């Protein structure tokens, strides 16, 4: 299966949350909250507005579209 493509700014925010170790990445609301707290507003909004894609990407992986 193909990875889910997201803008670089979203991937950067998700990676910051993952590296923090403060939540399980399956906890979508916590991921969105932490992304916002870390200053990655675009990532927080993407997680909230792309719930299905986020869930799929947890298992298939993320890759950047290269877009900011």
C-alpha positions in Angstrom: 0.0 0.0 0.0 1.1 3.5 -0.7 2.0 5.9 2.0 -0.3 8.8 2.7 1.1 12.0 1.2 1.0 15.2 3.3 2.6 18.6 3.1 6.0 18.9 4.6 4.7 21.3 7.3 2.3 18.6 8.4 4.9 15.9 8.4 7.3 18.1 10.4 4.6 18.6 13.1 3.7 15.0 13.3 7.4 14.0 13.6 7.9 16.5 16.4 5.0 15.0 18.3 6.3 11.4 17.6 9.8 12.3 18.8 8.5 14.0 21.9 7.2 10.6 23.2 4.4 12.4 25.0 1.6 10.4 23.5 0.8 7.3 21.5 0.4 8.4 17.9 -2.9 6.4 17.8 -4.3 9.0 20.2 -5.4 11.4 17.4 -6.8 14.1 19.7 -3.6 14.2 21.8 -1.5 14.3 18.6 -3.5 17.3 17.3 -3.3 19.1 20.7 0.4 18.6 21.1 1.1 19.6 17.5 -0.7 22.9 18.2 1.2 23.4 21.5 4.5 22.8 19.7 3.6 25.6 17.2 2.7 23.3 14.3 -0.8 24.7 13.7 -1.1 23.4 10.2 -0.3 19.8 11.4 -2.9 20.2 14.2 -5.6 21.4 11.7 -4.7 18.6 9.3 -5.0 15.9 11.9 -8.4 17.2 12.9 -9.8 17.6 9.4 -8.3 14.5 7.9 -9.3 11.8 10.4 -9.6 9.0 8.0 -6.3 9.8 6.2 -4.5 10.1 9.5 -5.8 6.7 10.7 -4.7 5.1 7.4 -1.3 6.8 7.6 -0.6 5.4 11.0 -0.5 2.0 9.5 0.7 2.7 6.0 3.1 5.5 6.7 3.4 9.2 5.8 5.4 10.8 3.0 5.8 14.4 2.1 4.3 16.0 -1.0 7.1 18.6 -0.8 4.6 21.4 -0.4 4.8 23.7 2.5 
